[in-house]
Amino acid sequence: SKHLDRLFSISDDLASLLAGLNTDKSYGLLLAEGIYGAVNLPANLQLSILGACGESIATATWTGGSQATIQVTGMQFQAGFALENPAHVDLENSHFKNAEGHAVSQQGGSLNFVSNTVTTSAGNGLTLTGAMAVIIGDNNFLGPLGGDGVFSDEQEGDLTIQGNRFEQVQGNGVSVLSTKPSVAGVVI
C-alpha cells in the first residue's frame, strides 16, 4: 500500500511545486478547479493527481515522468499527455484531446488506461511504443477515425486499455508499437 506523505491543494504554480518534490517519497496532489499550463513531470517520482472532476484543465502538454509511478484521475487535457519511459502510469476517468498531435502517447513502461474519453486528436487517440504488455477491452470507437480502431505491430509487454471512448480521431484510435511481450500476451 502506498502512503502519501503530503496532500496539497493548489491552483497556480504546479510545475514549480512538482520540481521541488523529493523522489524518495510518495505524493498526492488534489488539484482545484482551474487552468494549468505545461508540466514536465519529474523523474523517479511516485505521484497521484486527483483533478476536480474534469474542472481541472491542462491547456498545454504534460510530459516527462522517466521511471516515475504516476496516477491521474479526473483531469481534462486539452493539448495532449506525453510520457517517456515511466515505470507505471494509471490514467482514469479523464478527458484527452490534442488539435496538433496525439491525445495520449507513452514510450516504455506499463499503462492502465481505463474509463477515459478521447474527444479529438490530430494524430492517434492513444499511441504506445515499447510497452510491457497489452490488454484492450470494452472500448467504444465512435469516430470518425482516420485510421484503424486498434493498430498494432510487433508485440511484447503489460498494458490495460478498457472502458474508454474514442470520438473524432484523425489517426488510429489506439496505436501499439514495438511492445515487449509475445503476441499471446495481447488481448483485444
Steps between C-alpha positions, in 0.01 A plus 500: 500500500616848423534758772455858391737722696332825402172613351498831315211710375642738242377723224799678347866402472467123454820463297713668767340296776568171318861595429561543873366160611737242653517181290527263800144573614146454365277800442132563442386824339141618509460756222240771532276607214705712267737525206844336513781555252782279377642254752817294473444219751823429693688172464485226765197646678199320650209733437120486509307795351128540559333766289169671577279268291603644164509858627879484540607583145851462355529733200858401408665158461612310809826311437791327675462243776803278431494200739212666692185332631212731413125482555270766352122511554235760417702731275432662163802515266449737205849480345603139553675287759841357399724293729836339427623192686282515812503197729120485514209734414129482593276739304138477613176695456666782308440678166771536235530692175773657290433707188870479401601136567428184700256539790702258719842352427730289711834344422604205721375395841154366576164674470144454627271719286150454644167687466641797309362701209706611199293769327717635217853432383699606194711184547411175675271489800747286696852413379715251690855408407707237681238420767535187714161324414165583344137435598235700310140431601152654497586825320266710282641627170228746399704679236544620258847343502754581228669160548439173683320462832803308628827484304775269623838379373766292685374409846647428844390677841243599803222743413127532566265713287134455587171685531614802299323713239678615181321765293648722224851368439683572173739205548448163670287476813777299670846442351723244675856480365795278594369377832697234684282191576414233245186523287346241738512773769281735296123487568259717302 
